[in-house]
């Protein structure tokens, strides 16, 4: 009997730790601290504004300041002891789209970053910190409430200096960067490529809605759009399942991950649509010089990851790519020194509770970090506010790939 109990306990421990990732933060629902005012339940009004006049009449949902259930985190970043968390405005009642918490916070209540003035941002998805201490993002400018989509302001690249906590750039994207009114809603990820100096920096913005890539040169304060068939979804990869719901989204180009720099400051840019099991790459020198938007002859199809490997965000660590594998509630890895075949792609983490729809993944130092938000449940059914619904987790690269083909 003692032996049986020991084996049972071992199996339970193995099940809990099988995903190789440790919880940093978890939330049942999102709360805010706005200038010292706590919002831990619904609030019709912004209580930081002293001259608000309140009436007894029920406000329409579009005018309510905070509707707790509607706040779903989608992107994150890490800088020192600060974790940035974004809440795009896909519903009404979102007090702040760009927020931060401290790693030491036992109760991770979001605070607007850098202060309440940042609430001039409309909607931010997946930000990115560069090696020069700058926080980059795309403000889509779009209120994405179903049936009430409204372009509040033009989409723009926004950069903050993290040392001074001040905004140092807002670059409005050009009409030629956009295809139509759908494009702003597809600008959900930005990848930053620092060259020989901090001024010599490029950014690559994915457009999953209208199948494009926008390149931005910080030095030139210029942007241009690139189109290619490799950015489009694969019809054969549609209709995978997450949390019991069939995903029929038509998301194209979703993520760009950069290799280390070579002697000429060029890198390989690895990319894929969300609805695809293929991976592509291109030299960043081509992206930087393709002002006419034609890169077809330069794109390399690297191979296929195999069935149920549809993935969102991915990132690079010393030759290994890590993928947010939304189709299997897990994290994949692939050693880029080996051919991209299903046999060389490894599911290194999986958890059908804590990894249900990894919305963002980043490599920070020698760790893989992920944000999980269960958004298919939010879209197609209902989240249970009594249970943990959102997570940020992290794990050591070497622990994840140990004794696998990615090592």
C-alpha atoms as a printed R data frame, in Angstrom:
    type eleno elety resid chain resno       x      y       z
1   ATOM     1    CA   UNK     A     1   0.000  0.000   0.000
2   ATOM     2    CA   UNK     A     2   2.808  2.459   0.882
3   ATOM     3    CA   UNK     A     3   4.466  1.690  -2.457
4   ATOM     4    CA   UNK     A     4   1.183  2.341  -4.280
5   ATOM     5    CA   UNK     A     5   0.710  5.673  -2.484
6   ATOM     6    CA   UNK     A     6   4.306  6.686  -3.285
7   ATOM     7    CA   UNK     A     7   3.822  5.900  -6.959
8   ATOM     8    CA   UNK     A     8   0.503  7.796  -6.985
9   ATOM     9    CA   UNK     A     9   2.102 10.868  -5.372
10  ATOM    10    CA   UNK     A    10   4.966 10.732  -7.854
11  ATOM    11    CA   UNK     A    11   2.516 10.612 -10.766
12  ATOM    12    CA   UNK     A    12   0.569 13.561  -9.367
13  ATOM    13    CA   UNK     A    13   3.758 15.613  -8.982
14  ATOM    14    CA   UNK     A    14   4.833 14.632 -12.492
15  ATOM    15    CA   UNK     A    15   1.467 15.743 -13.853
16  ATOM    16    CA   UNK     A    16   1.680 19.121 -12.136
17  ATOM    17    CA   UNK     A    17   5.231 19.813 -13.335
18  ATOM    18    CA   UNK     A    18   4.993 18.111 -16.729
19  ATOM    19    CA   UNK     A    19   4.854 21.368 -18.655
20  ATOM    20    CA   UNK     A    20   8.274 22.532 -17.421
21  ATOM    21    CA   UNK     A    21   6.984 26.061 -16.826
22  ATOM    22    CA   UNK     A    22   6.435 27.818 -13.518
23  ATOM    23    CA   UNK     A    23   3.587 30.232 -12.832
24  ATOM    24    CA   UNK     A    24   4.736 33.831 -12.388
25  ATOM    25    CA   UNK     A    25   1.275 35.408 -12.201
26  ATOM    26    CA   UNK     A    26  -2.291 34.152 -12.414
27  ATOM    27    CA   UNK     A    27  -5.571 36.031 -12.528
28  ATOM    28    CA   UNK     A    28  -9.194 35.019 -12.156
29  ATOM    29    CA   UNK     A    29 -10.124 38.447 -13.495
30  ATOM    30    CA   UNK     A    30  -8.112 41.582 -14.190
31  ATOM    31    CA   UNK     A    31  -8.124 44.482 -11.704
32  ATOM    32    CA   UNK     A    32  -6.521 47.930 -11.924
33  ATOM    33    CA   UNK     A    33  -4.823 50.515  -9.748
34  ATOM    34    CA   UNK     A    34  -5.298 53.868 -11.490
35  ATOM    35    CA   UNK     A    35  -3.544 56.656  -9.621
36  ATOM    36    CA   UNK     A    36  -4.159 54.922  -6.301
37  ATOM    37    CA   UNK     A    37  -7.811 54.157  -7.026
38  ATOM    38    CA   UNK     A    38  -8.478 50.405  -7.048
39  ATOM    39    CA   UNK     A    39 -10.889 48.872  -9.534
40  ATOM    40    CA   UNK     A    40 -11.604 45.317  -8.407
41  ATOM    41    CA   UNK     A    41 -15.199 45.206  -9.608
42  ATOM    42    CA   UNK     A    42 -17.285 46.898 -12.277
43  ATOM    43    CA   UNK     A    43 -17.325 50.684 -12.226
44  ATOM    44    CA   UNK     A    44 -19.464 52.904 -14.429
45  ATOM    45    CA   UNK     A    45 -17.254 55.918 -13.844
46  ATOM    46    CA   UNK     A    46 -13.595 56.903 -13.745
47  ATOM    47    CA   UNK     A    47 -13.228 57.674 -10.042
48  ATOM    48    CA   UNK     A    48  -9.914 59.489 -10.571
49  ATOM    49    CA   UNK     A    49 -11.830 62.363 -12.203
50  ATOM    50    CA   UNK     A    50 -13.134 64.597  -9.419
51  ATOM    51    CA   UNK     A    51 -15.668 66.549 -11.483
52  ATOM    52    CA   UNK     A    52 -17.631 63.525 -12.741
53  ATOM    53    CA   UNK     A    53 -21.356 64.069 -12.346
54  ATOM    54    CA   UNK     A    54 -23.109 60.765 -11.631
55  ATOM    55    CA   UNK     A    55 -26.713 60.043 -12.479
56  ATOM    56    CA   UNK     A    56 -28.824 57.193 -11.227
57  ATOM    57    CA   UNK     A    57 -29.745 56.093 -14.751
58  ATOM    58    CA   UNK     A    58 -28.052 52.957 -16.069
59  ATOM    59    CA   UNK     A    59 -25.259 53.828 -18.471
60  ATOM    60    CA   UNK     A    60 -25.021 52.124 -21.864
61  ATOM    61    CA   UNK     A    61 -22.166 49.616 -21.953
62  ATOM    62    CA   UNK     A    62 -20.127 51.786 -24.348
63  ATOM    63    CA   UNK     A    63 -19.906 54.520 -21.693
64  ATOM    64    CA   UNK     A    64 -18.945 52.360 -18.722
65  ATOM    65    CA   UNK     A    65 -15.403 52.880 -17.454
66  ATOM    66    CA   UNK     A    66 -14.614 49.362 -16.215
67  ATOM    67    CA   UNK     A    67 -16.385 46.115 -17.099
68  ATOM    68    CA   UNK     A    68 -14.191 43.569 -15.400
69  ATOM    69    CA   UNK     A    69 -15.138 40.486 -17.411
70  ATOM    70    CA   UNK     A    70 -14.280 42.241 -20.697
71  ATOM    71    CA   UNK     A    71 -10.630 42.732 -19.749
72  ATOM    72    CA   UNK     A    72  -8.551 39.980 -21.383
73  ATOM    73    CA   UNK     A    73  -4.734 40.290 -21.459
74  ATOM    74    CA   UNK     A    74  -3.157 39.414 -24.809
75  ATOM    75    CA   UNK     A    75   0.478 40.572 -24.846
76  ATOM    76    CA   UNK     A    76   3.325 41.069 -22.409
77  ATOM    77    CA   UNK     A    77   6.985 42.036 -22.084
78  ATOM    78    CA   UNK     A    78   9.610 41.832 -19.355
79  ATOM    79    CA   UNK     A    79  12.217 44.450 -18.435
80  ATOM    80    CA   UNK     A    80  14.151 44.053 -15.202
81  ATOM    81    CA   UNK     A    81  11.606 43.593 -12.424
82  ATOM    82    CA   UNK     A    82   8.762 45.023 -14.525
83  ATOM    83    CA   UNK     A    83   6.270 42.989 -16.506
84  ATOM    84    CA   UNK     A    84   4.205 44.884 -19.069
85  ATOM    85    CA   UNK     A    85   0.723 43.528 -19.765
86  ATOM    86    CA   UNK     A    86  -1.517 44.713 -22.584
87  ATOM    87    CA   UNK     A    87  -5.308 44.599 -22.730
88  ATOM    88    CA   UNK     A    88  -6.472 45.497 -26.246
89  ATOM    89    CA   UNK     A    89  -9.818 47.218 -26.572
90  ATOM    90    CA   UNK     A    90 -11.824 44.357 -28.080
91  ATOM    91    CA   UNK     A    91 -14.776 45.101 -25.809
92  ATOM    92    CA   UNK     A    92 -16.094 48.094 -23.869
93  ATOM    93    CA   UNK     A    93 -14.960 48.880 -20.330
94  ATOM    94    CA   UNK     A    94 -11.153 48.687 -20.720
95  ATOM    95    CA   UNK     A    95  -9.574 51.378 -18.478
96  ATOM    96    CA   UNK     A    96  -6.025 51.045 -19.879
97  ATOM    97    CA   UNK     A    97  -4.471 49.099 -22.761
98  ATOM    98    CA   UNK     A    98  -0.776 49.358 -21.707
99  ATOM    99    CA   UNK     A    99  -0.051 48.368 -18.110
100 ATOM   100    CA   UNK     A   100   2.648 47.061 -15.813
101 ATOM   101    CA   UNK     A   101   3.172 45.067 -12.638
102 ATOM   102    CA   UNK     A   102   6.266 44.276 -10.583
103 ATOM   103    CA   UNK     A   103   7.628 40.750 -10.320
104 ATOM   104    CA   UNK     A   104   7.536 41.186  -6.549
105 ATOM   105    CA   UNK     A   105   3.777 41.909  -6.567
106 ATOM   106    CA   UNK     A   106   1.943 39.166  -4.701
107 ATOM   107    CA   UNK     A   107  -1.337 40.595  -6.009
108 ATOM   108    CA   UNK     A   108  -0.716 41.526  -9.668
109 ATOM   109    CA   UNK     A   109  -3.102 44.453 -10.063
110 ATOM   110    CA   UNK     A   110  -2.402 46.286 -13.322
111 ATOM   111    CA   UNK     A   111  -1.238 49.903 -13.341
112 ATOM   112    CA   UNK     A   112  -1.333 52.073 -16.477
113 ATOM   113    CA   UNK     A   113   2.144 52.593 -17.937
114 ATOM   114    CA   UNK     A   114   3.838 54.924 -17.445
115 ATOM   115    CA   UNK     A   115   0.887 56.759 -15.868
116 ATOM   116    CA   UNK     A   116  -2.704 57.686 -16.610
117 ATOM   117    CA   UNK     A   117  -1.509 59.781 -19.563
118 ATOM   118    CA   UNK     A   118  -0.809 56.501 -21.391
119 ATOM   119    CA   UNK     A   119  -4.544 56.043 -21.629
120 ATOM   120    CA   UNK     A   120  -4.358 58.090 -24.817
121 ATOM   121    CA   UNK     A   121  -3.288 54.794 -26.397
122 ATOM   122    CA   UNK     A   122  -6.315 53.078 -27.906
123 ATOM   123    CA   UNK     A   123  -5.352 49.430 -28.336
124 ATOM   124    CA   UNK     A   124  -1.988 47.656 -27.995
125 ATOM   125    CA   UNK     A   125  -1.351 43.942 -28.508
126 ATOM   126    CA   UNK     A   126   2.194 42.494 -28.251
127 ATOM   127    CA   UNK     A   127   4.899 45.014 -27.274
128 ATOM   128    CA   UNK     A   128   8.632 44.464 -27.541
129 ATOM   129    CA   UNK     A   129  11.621 45.684 -25.496
130 ATOM   130    CA   UNK     A   130  14.873 46.183 -27.419
131 ATOM   131    CA   UNK     A   131  18.478 46.058 -26.235
132 ATOM   132    CA   UNK     A   132  18.586 49.856 -26.013
133 ATOM   133    CA   UNK     A   133  16.043 49.997 -23.186
134 ATOM   134    CA   UNK     A   134  13.101 51.036 -25.353
135 ATOM   135    CA   UNK     A   135   9.562 49.653 -25.335
136 ATOM   136    CA   UNK     A   136   8.044 49.381 -28.826
137 ATOM   137    CA   UNK     A   137   4.419 48.748 -29.728
138 ATOM   138    CA   UNK     A   138   1.766 49.363 -32.345
139 ATOM   139    CA   UNK     A   139  -1.262 51.335 -31.242
140 ATOM   140    CA   UNK     A   140  -3.850 50.022 -33.695
141 ATOM   141    CA   UNK     A   141  -6.094 53.003 -32.921
142 ATOM   142    CA   UNK     A   142  -9.030 50.627 -33.339
143 ATOM   143    CA   UNK     A   143 -11.913 49.916 -30.987
144 ATOM   144    CA   UNK     A   144 -12.682 46.293 -31.935
145 ATOM   145    CA   UNK     A   145 -16.016 45.730 -30.247
146 ATOM   146    CA   UNK     A   146 -17.992 43.231 -32.373
147 ATOM   147    CA   UNK     A   147 -20.615 45.076 -34.375
148 ATOM   148    CA   UNK     A   148 -19.221 48.454 -33.258
149 ATOM   149    CA   UNK     A   149 -15.736 48.603 -34.783
150 ATOM   150    CA   UNK     A   150 -14.506 52.177 -34.823
151 ATOM   151    CA   UNK     A   151 -11.162 53.640 -35.908
152 ATOM   152    CA   UNK     A   152 -10.517 56.181 -33.143
153 ATOM   153    CA   UNK     A   153  -7.169 57.347 -34.554
154 ATOM   154    CA   UNK     A   154  -4.737 56.153 -37.250
155 ATOM   155    CA   UNK     A   155  -2.485 53.211 -36.326
156 ATOM   156    CA   UNK     A   156   0.960 54.243 -35.133
157 ATOM   157    CA   UNK     A   157   4.277 52.924 -33.861
158 ATOM   158    CA   UNK     A   158   4.869 54.130 -30.300
159 ATOM   159    CA   UNK     A   159   8.198 53.954 -28.443
160 ATOM   160    CA   UNK     A   160   8.902 54.613 -24.760
161 ATOM   161    CA   UNK     A   161  12.309 55.175 -23.183
162 ATOM   162    CA   UNK     A   162  12.225 52.837 -20.206
163 ATOM   163    CA   UNK     A   163  14.851 54.768 -18.271
164 ATOM   164    CA   UNK     A   164  13.002 58.087 -18.346
165 ATOM   165    CA   UNK     A   165   9.542 56.467 -18.708
166 ATOM   166    CA   UNK     A   166   8.678 58.931 -21.446
167 ATOM   167    CA   UNK     A   167   7.291 58.513 -24.927
168 ATOM   168    CA   UNK     A   168  10.038 59.316 -27.425
169 ATOM   169    CA   UNK     A   169   8.256 58.571 -30.696
170 ATOM   170    CA   UNK     A   170   4.814 58.276 -32.190
171 ATOM   171    CA   UNK     A   171   5.054 57.486 -35.888
172 ATOM   172    CA   UNK     A   172   1.744 57.401 -37.730
173 ATOM   173    CA   UNK     A   173   1.675 54.677 -40.365
174 ATOM   174    CA   UNK     A   174   1.141 55.894 -43.927
175 ATOM   175    CA   UNK     A   175  -1.980 55.151 -45.995
176 ATOM   176    CA   UNK     A   176   0.238 53.089 -48.315
177 ATOM   177    CA   UNK     A   177   1.154 50.845 -45.356
178 ATOM   178    CA   UNK     A   178  -2.493 49.843 -45.002
179 ATOM   179    CA   UNK     A   179  -4.700 47.870 -47.401
180 ATOM   180    CA   UNK     A   180  -8.179 48.725 -46.149
181 ATOM   181    CA   UNK     A   181 -10.205 49.226 -42.970
182 ATOM   182    CA   UNK     A   182  -9.388 45.653 -41.849
183 ATOM   183    CA   UNK     A   183  -5.629 46.217 -41.694
184 ATOM   184    CA   UNK     A   184  -5.340 48.056 -38.334
185 ATOM   185    CA   UNK     A   185  -6.937 45.115 -36.517
186 ATOM   186    CA   UNK     A   186  -4.236 42.838 -37.908
187 ATOM   187    CA   UNK     A   187  -1.257 44.845 -36.608
188 ATOM   188    CA   UNK     A   188  -0.854 42.701 -33.509
189 ATOM   189    CA   UNK     A   189   2.891 42.028 -33.281
190 ATOM   190    CA   UNK     A   190   6.119 43.997 -33.668
191 ATOM   191    CA   UNK     A   191   9.682 42.648 -33.835
192 ATOM   192    CA   UNK     A   192  12.628 45.015 -33.309
193 ATOM   193    CA   UNK     A   193  15.981 44.655 -35.097
194 ATOM   194    CA   UNK     A   194  18.761 46.802 -33.631
195 ATOM   195    CA   UNK     A   195  21.797 47.203 -35.900
196 ATOM   196    CA   UNK     A   196  25.208 48.779 -35.325
197 ATOM   197    CA   UNK     A   197  23.683 51.511 -33.136
198 ATOM   198    CA   UNK     A   198  20.444 52.246 -31.344
199 ATOM   199    CA   UNK     A   199  19.479 54.720 -34.073
200 ATOM   200    CA   UNK     A   200  20.117 52.072 -36.741
201 ATOM   201    CA   UNK     A   201  17.005 50.104 -35.832
202 ATOM   202    CA   UNK     A   202  14.266 48.525 -37.917
203 ATOM   203    CA   UNK     A   203  10.890 47.209 -36.829
204 ATOM   204    CA   UNK     A   204   8.827 44.535 -38.550
205 ATOM   205    CA   UNK     A   205   5.061 44.638 -38.013
206 ATOM   206    CA   UNK     A   206   2.934 41.649 -38.932
207 ATOM   207    CA   UNK     A   207  -0.474 42.153 -40.512
208 ATOM   208    CA   UNK     A   208  -2.511 39.003 -39.964
209 ATOM   209    CA   UNK     A   209  -5.710 40.533 -41.343
210 ATOM   210    CA   UNK     A   210  -4.632 41.626 -44.830
211 ATOM   211    CA   UNK     A   211  -1.550 39.427 -45.228
212 ATOM   212    CA   UNK     A   212   1.311 41.874 -45.158
213 ATOM   213    CA   UNK     A   213   4.454 43.032 -43.403
214 ATOM   214    CA   UNK     A   214   5.259 46.653 -42.588
215 ATOM   215    CA   UNK     A   215   8.927 47.614 -42.261
216 ATOM   216    CA   UNK     A   216   9.926 50.749 -40.339
217 ATOM   217    CA   UNK     A   217  13.331 52.456 -40.295
218 ATOM   218    CA   UNK     A   218  13.917 54.488 -37.141
219 ATOM   219    CA   UNK     A   219  16.852 56.370 -38.648
220 ATOM   220    CA   UNK     A   220  14.906 57.389 -41.737
221 ATOM   221    CA   UNK     A   221  11.521 57.737 -40.001
222 ATOM   222    CA   UNK     A   222  10.144 55.854 -42.994
223 ATOM   223    CA   UNK     A   223   7.905 52.818 -43.487
224 ATOM   224    CA   UNK     A   224   6.923 50.565 -46.374
225 ATOM   225    CA   UNK     A   225   4.685 47.562 -46.950
226 ATOM   226    CA   UNK     A   226   5.655 44.133 -48.270
227 ATOM   227    CA   UNK     A   227   3.231 41.548 -49.669
228 ATOM   228    CA   UNK     A   228   3.940 37.885 -50.335
229 ATOM   229    CA   UNK     A   229   1.948 34.689 -50.738
230 ATOM   230    CA   UNK     A   230   3.900 33.148 -47.848
231 ATOM   231    CA   UNK     A   231   2.078 35.548 -45.524
232 ATOM   232    CA   UNK     A   232  -1.307 33.999 -46.325
233 ATOM   233    CA   UNK     A   233  -3.046 31.315 -44.298
234 ATOM   234    CA   UNK     A   234  -3.044 27.676 -45.397
235 ATOM   235    CA   UNK     A   235  -6.651 26.603 -46.015
236 ATOM   236    CA   UNK     A   236  -5.660 23.019 -45.197
237 ATOM   237    CA   UNK     A   237  -4.573 24.037 -41.692
238 ATOM   238    CA   UNK     A   238  -7.911 25.545 -40.669
239 ATOM   239    CA   UNK     A   239 -10.432 24.110 -38.203
240 ATOM   240    CA   UNK     A   240  -8.150 22.957 -35.408
241 ATOM   241    CA   UNK     A   241  -9.568 22.747 -31.886
242 ATOM   242    CA   UNK     A   242  -8.775 24.774 -28.773
243 ATOM   243    CA   UNK     A   243 -10.652 24.221 -25.487
244 ATOM   244    CA   UNK     A   244 -13.244 22.201 -27.324
245 ATOM   245    CA   UNK     A   245 -13.961 24.952 -29.848
246 ATOM   246    CA   UNK     A   246 -13.198 24.665 -33.551
247 ATOM   247    CA   UNK     A   247 -10.998 27.579 -34.619
248 ATOM   248    CA   UNK     A   248 -11.920 28.801 -38.089
249 ATOM   249    CA   UNK     A   249 -10.047 32.111 -37.892
250 ATOM   250    CA   UNK     A   250  -8.329 33.233 -41.076
251 ATOM   251    CA   UNK     A   251  -5.235 34.760 -39.473
252 ATOM   252    CA   UNK     A   252  -2.283 35.204 -41.804
253 ATOM   253    CA   UNK     A   253   1.237 36.382 -40.948
254 ATOM   254    CA   UNK     A   254   1.398 36.267 -37.161
255 ATOM   255    CA   UNK     A   255   4.956 36.247 -35.847
256 ATOM   256    CA   UNK     A   256   8.531 37.091 -36.830
257 ATOM   257    CA   UNK     A   257  11.518 35.732 -34.870
258 ATOM   258    CA   UNK     A   258  15.064 36.907 -35.541
259 ATOM   259    CA   UNK     A   259  18.264 34.867 -35.460
260 ATOM   260    CA   UNK     A   260  21.487 36.263 -34.033
261 ATOM   261    CA   UNK     A   261  23.259 38.926 -36.107
262 ATOM   262    CA   UNK     A   262  25.967 37.965 -38.567
263 ATOM   263    CA   UNK     A   263  29.092 39.977 -39.375
264 ATOM   264    CA   UNK     A   264  27.080 42.343 -41.598
265 ATOM   265    CA   UNK     A   265  24.371 42.927 -38.950
266 ATOM   266    CA   UNK     A   266  21.919 40.844 -40.974
267 ATOM   267    CA   UNK     A   267  19.757 38.114 -39.498
268 ATOM   268    CA   UNK     A   268  17.409 35.423 -40.634
269 ATOM   269    CA   UNK     A   269  13.792 36.393 -40.070
270 ATOM   270    CA   UNK     A   270  11.688 33.279 -39.387
271 ATOM   271    CA   UNK     A   271   7.949 33.715 -39.908
272 ATOM   272    CA   UNK     A   272   4.617 31.923 -40.305
273 ATOM   273    CA   UNK     A   273   0.876 32.561 -40.474
274 ATOM   274    CA   UNK     A   274  -1.158 31.409 -37.479
275 ATOM   275    CA   UNK     A   275  -3.219 29.112 -39.695
276 ATOM   276    CA   UNK     A   276  -0.327 27.104 -41.112
277 ATOM   277    CA   UNK     A   277   2.063 24.338 -40.142
278 ATOM   278    CA   UNK     A   278   4.862 25.659 -42.371
279 ATOM   279    CA   UNK     A   279   7.783 27.919 -41.501
280 ATOM   280    CA   UNK     A   280   9.483 30.402 -43.808
281 ATOM   281    CA   UNK     A   281  12.571 32.601 -43.580
282 ATOM   282    CA   UNK     A   282  14.147 35.561 -45.307
283 ATOM   283    CA   UNK     A   283  17.295 37.617 -44.776
284 ATOM   284    CA   UNK     A   284  16.539 40.882 -42.988
285 ATOM   285    CA   UNK     A   285  18.772 42.685 -45.496
286 ATOM   286    CA   UNK     A   286  16.084 41.941 -48.079
287 ATOM   287    CA   UNK     A   287  13.335 43.382 -45.865
288 ATOM   288    CA   UNK     A   288  15.379 46.532 -45.273
289 ATOM   289    CA   UNK     A   289  15.936 47.138 -48.981
290 ATOM   290    CA   UNK     A   290  12.616 46.001 -50.476
291 ATOM   291    CA   UNK     A   291  10.978 49.400 -50.797
292 ATOM   292    CA   UNK     A   292   8.913 48.148 -53.746
293 ATOM   293    CA   UNK     A   293   7.420 45.350 -51.665
294 ATOM   294    CA   UNK     A   294   8.530 42.406 -53.825
295 ATOM   295    CA   UNK     A   295  10.372 39.631 -51.960
296 ATOM   296    CA   UNK     A   296   8.970 36.514 -53.634
297 ATOM   297    CA   UNK     A   297  12.256 35.170 -54.997
298 ATOM   298    CA   UNK     A   298  13.992 35.670 -51.632
299 ATOM   299    CA   UNK     A   299  11.589 33.747 -49.359
300 ATOM   300    CA   UNK     A   300  12.673 30.262 -48.296
301 ATOM   301    CA   UNK     A   301  10.170 27.565 -47.351
302 ATOM   302    CA   UNK     A   302  11.970 25.730 -44.547
303 ATOM   303    CA   UNK     A   303   9.548 22.820 -44.204
304 ATOM   304    CA   UNK     A   304   6.548 21.758 -42.166
305 ATOM   305    CA   UNK     A   305   6.235 21.233 -38.420
306 ATOM   306    CA   UNK     A   306   3.629 18.484 -38.782
307 ATOM   307    CA   UNK     A   307  -0.040 17.985 -37.789
308 ATOM   308    CA   UNK     A   308  -1.551 20.138 -35.023
309 ATOM   309    CA   UNK     A   309   1.418 22.508 -34.930
310 ATOM   310    CA   UNK     A   310  -0.511 25.706 -35.688
311 ATOM   311    CA   UNK     A   311   1.306 28.329 -33.631
312 ATOM   312    CA   UNK     A   312   1.093 31.991 -32.822
313 ATOM   313    CA   UNK     A   313   4.085 33.836 -31.359
314 ATOM   314    CA   UNK     A   314   7.567 32.344 -31.578
315 ATOM   315    CA   UNK     A   315  11.057 33.407 -30.535
316 ATOM   316    CA   UNK     A   316  14.704 32.399 -30.987
317 ATOM   317    CA   UNK     A   317  17.405 31.251 -28.567
318 ATOM   318    CA   UNK     A   318  20.868 30.314 -29.864
319 ATOM   319    CA   UNK     A   319  19.676 28.308 -32.835
320 ATOM   320    CA   UNK     A   320  16.445 26.992 -31.305
321 ATOM   321    CA   UNK     A   321  12.996 28.323 -32.115
322 ATOM   322    CA   UNK     A   322  10.203 28.094 -29.545
323 ATOM   323    CA   UNK     A   323   6.579 28.187 -30.734
324 ATOM   324    CA   UNK     A   324   3.338 29.005 -28.902
325 ATOM   325    CA   UNK     A   325   1.524 25.886 -30.116
326 ATOM   326    CA   UNK     A   326  -2.124 26.883 -29.707
327 ATOM   327    CA   UNK     A   327  -3.434 23.694 -31.344
328 ATOM   328    CA   UNK     A   328  -1.993 21.451 -28.598
329 ATOM   329    CA   UNK     A   329  -1.984 23.732 -25.516
330 ATOM   330    CA   UNK     A   330   1.780 23.653 -25.495
331 ATOM   331    CA   UNK     A   331   5.209 24.891 -26.506
332 ATOM   332    CA   UNK     A   332   7.145 23.433 -29.445
333 ATOM   333    CA   UNK     A   333  10.841 23.664 -30.173
334 ATOM   334    CA   UNK     A   334  12.906 23.170 -33.326
335 ATOM   335    CA   UNK     A   335  16.681 23.231 -33.617
336 ATOM   336    CA   UNK     A   336  17.221 25.329 -36.754
337 ATOM   337    CA   UNK     A   337  20.496 23.520 -37.469
338 ATOM   338    CA   UNK     A   338  18.388 20.490 -38.429
339 ATOM   339    CA   UNK     A   339  15.895 20.117 -41.302
340 ATOM   340    CA   UNK     A   340  12.389 21.269 -40.470
341 ATOM   341    CA   UNK     A   341  10.483 17.995 -40.448
342 ATOM   342    CA   UNK     A   342   7.862 16.715 -38.007
343 ATOM   343    CA   UNK     A   343  10.466 14.352 -36.532
344 ATOM   344    CA   UNK     A   344  12.652 17.298 -35.510
345 ATOM   345    CA   UNK     A   345   9.839 19.299 -33.874
346 ATOM   346    CA   UNK     A   346   9.360 18.570 -30.167
347 ATOM   347    CA   UNK     A   347   6.426 19.308 -27.875
348 ATOM   348    CA   UNK     A   348   8.421 20.364 -24.803
349 ATOM   349    CA   UNK     A   349   5.534 21.660 -22.689
350 ATOM   350    CA   UNK     A   350   1.845 20.852 -22.576
351 ATOM   351    CA   UNK     A   351  -0.910 21.562 -20.067
352 ATOM   352    CA   UNK     A   352  -4.628 21.480 -20.836
353 ATOM   353    CA   UNK     A   353  -5.385 23.892 -17.985
354 ATOM   354    CA   UNK     A   354  -2.543 26.387 -17.685
355 ATOM   355    CA   UNK     A   355  -1.490 26.521 -21.368
356 ATOM   356    CA   UNK     A   356  -4.870 26.827 -23.083
357 ATOM   357    CA   UNK     A   357  -4.154 29.323 -25.867
358 ATOM   358    CA   UNK     A   358  -0.713 30.848 -25.423
359 ATOM   359    CA   UNK     A   359  -1.371 34.350 -26.714
360 ATOM   360    CA   UNK     A   360   2.230 35.568 -26.490
361 ATOM   361    CA   UNK     A   361   5.656 33.931 -26.157
362 ATOM   362    CA   UNK     A   362   9.040 35.554 -25.672
363 ATOM   363    CA   UNK     A   363  12.571 34.396 -24.918
364 ATOM   364    CA   UNK     A   364  14.065 36.534 -22.162
365 ATOM   365    CA   UNK     A   365  17.715 35.715 -21.521
366 ATOM   366    CA   UNK     A   366  17.833 31.960 -21.018
367 ATOM   367    CA   UNK     A   367  14.131 31.623 -20.226
368 ATOM   368    CA   UNK     A   368  10.960 31.094 -22.225
369 ATOM   369    CA   UNK     A   369   8.032 33.218 -21.027
370 ATOM   370    CA   UNK     A   370   4.402 32.811 -22.104
371 ATOM   371    CA   UNK     A   371   1.105 34.584 -21.533
372 ATOM   372    CA   UNK     A   372  -2.015 32.395 -21.591
373 ATOM   373    CA   UNK     A   373  -5.533 33.821 -21.909
374 ATOM   374    CA   UNK     A   374  -7.991 31.092 -23.044
375 ATOM   375    CA   UNK     A   375  -9.429 33.524 -25.565
376 ATOM   376    CA   UNK     A   376 -11.395 30.896 -27.537
377 ATOM   377    CA   UNK     A   377 -13.441 30.269 -24.389
378 ATOM   378    CA   UNK     A   378 -13.948 34.016 -23.997
379 ATOM   379    CA   UNK     A   379 -15.069 34.359 -27.639
380 ATOM   380    CA   UNK     A   380 -17.178 31.235 -28.016
381 ATOM   381    CA   UNK     A   381 -18.449 30.443 -24.520
382 ATOM   382    CA   UNK     A   382 -17.830 31.885 -21.041
383 ATOM   383    CA   UNK     A   383 -14.888 32.165 -18.680
384 ATOM   384    CA   UNK     A   384 -15.549 31.185 -15.067
385 ATOM   385    CA   UNK     A   385 -14.511 34.196 -12.918
386 ATOM   386    CA   UNK     A   386 -14.128 31.894  -9.908
387 ATOM   387    CA   UNK     A   387 -11.230 30.060 -11.550
388 ATOM   388    CA   UNK     A   388  -7.814 31.160 -12.769
389 ATOM   389    CA   UNK     A   389  -8.243 32.194 -16.397
390 ATOM   390    CA   UNK     A   390  -5.050 34.061 -17.279
391 ATOM   391    CA   UNK     A   391  -1.433 33.114 -16.619
392 ATOM   392    CA   UNK     A   392   2.117 34.272 -17.157
393 ATOM   393    CA   UNK     A   393   4.605 31.407 -16.886
394 ATOM   394    CA   UNK     A   394   8.323 30.932 -17.478
395 ATOM   395    CA   UNK     A   395  10.823 28.109 -17.733
396 ATOM   396    CA   UNK     A   396  14.552 27.662 -18.337
397 ATOM   397    CA   UNK     A   397  15.496 26.913 -21.931
398 ATOM   398    CA   UNK     A   398  17.891 24.146 -20.940
399 ATOM   399    CA   UNK     A   399  15.265 22.456 -18.773
400 ATOM   400    CA   UNK     A   400  12.766 22.497 -21.635
401 ATOM   401    CA   UNK     A   401  15.067 21.093 -24.325
402 ATOM   402    CA   UNK     A   402  17.123 18.696 -22.196
403 ATOM   403    CA   UNK     A   403  17.390 15.251 -23.818
404 ATOM   404    CA   UNK     A   404  15.362 16.316 -26.859
405 ATOM   405    CA   UNK     A   405  16.243 16.873 -30.518
406 ATOM   406    CA   UNK     A   406  16.364 20.592 -29.773
407 ATOM   407    CA   UNK     A   407  19.334 20.238 -27.406
